[in-house]
């Protein structure tokens, strides 16, 4: 396989959870929300200052990138030079296929409009604002021959009503199940060549599960995930939108997470189920849900002793009970990233916070 020579963009959403106007708008509509409580959890909108290090890491460790698309409600951090040629600020108003549905406070609704991003490169990487590149990333780690490098490893357990009764209802799991129902309308595991299901880099348990998928189940019910930078093609987004336009537009009307939500992973499922990817499974990403300072310190200690990780996502489930607790958590996290990425990016205003 050869590296992709096409331009590669990065796309990430960001919200300023401290923006007073945005908070007032969210609170105005919050009373209309009738879904699960986890859909409006405050940590979904919490900003610990990680974006600065995400963008630094792209500039430093992915020098082959073309442009960074930052999707926001219109706000942006004051330290960021949005007029820099490598930065493209896209507001929800510009992004949404049906802007009359705005405002929304639902990342799933926002993600389902990515097909409408202006001038986006054919190959691009989507990531969240809590994902940092700790070490250099060659472009062929993400794309080869114009296709995403990815893995199709099927699950062993359906996330059905019994599962949710035992583990509790979850709006994200509901949305993923909605994705899979749509994929099963169009694609069947039996249509995939064996090289996509039994790649040499897959573990034995992955190959066993994929064998059950192809020869016993004959339909998808759960894809293995990782919460790290995800390569996509614009062609995939267009194919998905062409097949599921009505369901996508219904999702974009949900101001907060809802039962008919979809997620950006719908596009990943499509390129997996249609064989439009290069099958390689890597183990170079570190992901942890971090709920308190002790867990954060433990994760940092682990990372300090494991230099093999290229990607890190310290997924913020932290909810501070005081400003002092919040400040201590934020300081510890940013001190870790500052050690790895002390050099300001070219698109940072100097001496601005």
N, C-alpha and C positions, 0 to 999 in steps of 0.2 A: 504494500500500500504506500502511496505517496502523500506527502502533506498537501493540504488544500492551498492553492495559490490565490483563491478568491479573497476579497476583503472580508474581515471578520469584525462585526460590531459586538459590543456588550450592551445589554438592556437590563435595567433594574428599576424597581419602583422604590419610592421613598416617601415617608410622611413625616411632617414636623408635628409630633403629638403635643407640642407646647404652643402651637399657633392659636392665639385666642379666638380669631375669627373662625378658624376651622373647628375648634372645640365647640363654639356656640352653634355652628351649623350642625355638627354631629348630634349634639344634645337635643336640638330642635326636632330631629327626626327619630331619635332613639325611642321615644314613646310609641312609635308605630311598629317597632320590631316585635315579632311574635315567635321568633325561632328559638333555638337552643341558646342557653346563657353563654356557652363558650364562644359564640360568634361575636360577642361584643366585649370580650375580656380586654382590660386596659392595656395589658402587655402587648397586644397586637399593634398598638400605636406608639409604644414607648421608644424613645430615641436615646441611646446611650453613647452617641457620638462615633459609632463604628463606621459610618459611611466614609469618613475621611480616610480611614485605613483601607477600606475596600477599594476606593479609587486609587490610592497610592499603590496598592498591590497590583492593580491592573497595569498601571503605567510602568512599574518597576519590573514585574515578572512576566508580563505579556506584551513585550514591545512590538509585536506584530499586529496589534489591534488597530482598527481604523478609527472608530469613534465610540463614545459612551453615550447611550441614551438614558437620561434620568427622567423617569415618569413621576410627576407630582401633581398635587391639586393646584399648583401655581406657586407654592412657596419653594424656597431652596436655602441651603445654609449660606450665611454671609461670607464664609471663607472661600466659597466656590466661585470662580470666574466663569459665569455661564456664557460669556462671549468668546471663550477660548475655542479654537477650531476643533479640538478633540472632544468637546462637550456639547451635547444636544439636549436641551431642556424641552420636554414635551409635556404639556398640561393635559389634564383629563379632557378638557374642552376640545383640544386638538385630536386626542387619541380616539375618543368614543365614536363609534359608528352612528349611534343615535344619542347625540349630546343632550337631548331633552330629558334623558334619564338621570342626569346629574342633579345634585351631587350624590356620590356613592362613597361608602366607607367599608367596602367589601373588596378585598384583594382579588377574589375570584372573578368578580365582575370586571375589574380593571384588566386582569390578565386575558380575558376572553376577547379583548379588543386589540391585542398585539398585531393581528393581521392588518390593522389599519395604520400601523406606524409608517410615517412618511420616509421614503428613501432608505429604508432599512436594507442592509446587505443580505444577499441570499443566505449566507452562513452567518449565524449569530449565536451568542451565548446569553442565556437568561439566568440571572442569579438574584438572590435576595440581598438586602442591605446588611446582613449579618454574616456574610461569607467572604473570607479573606484568603488570598493566595499568599502562602508563606514562603514559597520557593519558586524558582523559574519554571514556567510551563511551556513546553514546545507546542506549537499549534497542532501538530499531528496527534497530540494527546486527546484533542477534542474533535478534530475533523481529519478525515482521510478521503481522498478522491471526491471531495465535495459533499461527503456524507458525515453525519454525526457518529462519533465513536460512542457506543452504548452497549448495554447488555439486556437480554430478555431472560429473566429468571422468575419463573412463575411461583406463586405461593402454594402452601400446603393447606391453608385454612380459609374458608369463605368468611368474609366480614358481613355475615347476614344478621337476621334478627336475633338468633340465639347468641351469636358472638357479642352483639351490642347489649343484650340483656345481661350477659356475664361481665362485660368490660365497661358498659356505660355507653350512651349515645354520644356521637361525636360528629360535628358538622363537616369536618374535613373528610372523614371516612365516608360519610354519606355522599359527598361530592365525587370522591374517587369511584364509588360504586356506580354513580350516574355516568361517569366517563366510560367505565367498562361496559355498561349496557349499550352505549352507543357504538363502541368498537365492535361488539359481538353482532351488531346488525350487518356489518360490512365484511369483517375479516374472520377467518377460521384458522386455528393453529395448523390444521392439516395442509394448508396452502403454503406454509413456510418451509424453505429448504432446511435440511438438518444443520447446516453450518450456523444458522442463527440460533438454534436451540441447544446445540451441543458443542459450542466453541471450546477449544483447548483451555482457555483461561477460566472457564466456569468450574466451580467446585463440583465434586461428585454428587453432592446432595442437590445442587442446582440441575444437573443433568437428569437425575432421577425424577425430580419434580416435573421437569419439562417433558420427560417421557410419558408421565401420567397425563400431562396436559394434552399431548398430541394423540396418544393412543387410547386414552380412557375418557377424559373429560370432554374433549372436542370443543370446548369453549373456554374463554378466559374468565377468571374471577378475582385474581389479585396479582399485581405486578410488584416485584421487589423494587424498592426505591432507594435513592440516597438524596439527602437534602444539601446538594452541592451544585456547582456550576453545571448547567444543563445545555448541551449543544442542540441547536435546531436549524432547520432550513425554512426559509420563507415559503418555499413551495409547499412544505407540509402544512403550514398554517393556512395557506390558500385552499388546499385539498380538504382539510378539516372543516373550514368555514363553508365550502361548497356543499358538503354532505350534511352538515348539522346546523345550518344557518338559523333555523327557527329556535332550536334549543339554546344556541349560543346567545341569541338576542334576548331570549327570556331570562337567561342568567344575568345579562348586563343590566337588567332592570332592578336587580336586587340590591337595595342600598346597603343592607347588611346580609350576612350569610343566611341562606335559605335552603329548603329541602330540594329545590331543583337546581342548585348550583352545580357548575362544572369547575374544573381547575385547568391550569396551563398544562398539566400532565396529560390531558386529552391529546395534545399534539405529540407528546412523547409516545403514548400508547399507539398512536397511529403509525409513527415511523417504525416502531418495533413490530407491530402486527402486520405491516405491509412489507417488511424486509428492506426498508430504506435506511439502513444503518450499517456500520462496521462493527461486528460483534467482538468486543474485547471488554473483559471485566478487570478493573484495577482496584487496588486497595490502598489508595494514596490520599484518602479523605478522612478527616476526623470530625465527627458530629456528636455533640452532646447537648441534651436539654439541661439548661443551667437554671436552677430555682433559687439558689442562695450563694452567699460568698464562699462558704466552705466548698461547695461543688465546683465553683469557678477556680478556686485555688488548687484544688485537686486536679482539674483538667489542665491548668497551666503547668503544674509540676510534671504531669504525664507528657505533655507536648515538649517540654524542655529536654526530655530524655528520649524522644522519638523523632529524630530528624527526617524520617522517611516520609512524613506527611507533607503533601503539597498544598492541600486545601484544609481550611479549618472553619467550622461553623459552630460557634458557641450560641446555640439557639436559646434566645432569651424567654424564659418562663418566669422570670424574677418579678415579684411584686413587693416593693419596699413598704415597710410599715412606718418609716420616718425618712426625713430628708437626709439625715446623717447616714442611714443604712444605704440609701440610694447613692449618695456621693461616694461612699466607701467601695461599693460594687463597681460603679462606673470608673473610679480611679484605678482599681486593680485590673480591670479588663483593658482599659486604654494604655496602662503602663506596659502590659504584655505586648500589645500591638506596637507601641512606640519603640520597644526594644528591637522588634523585627523590621519596622518601617519608619525610621526616624527622619528620612529625607522627604521634605514637602514635595508634592507633585507640581509639575509645571503649571497646572491650572488652579493652584491654590493661591489666593491673595495672601500676601505676607502680613503677619501680625494681626490677623483677624480670626476670631473664634466662631 
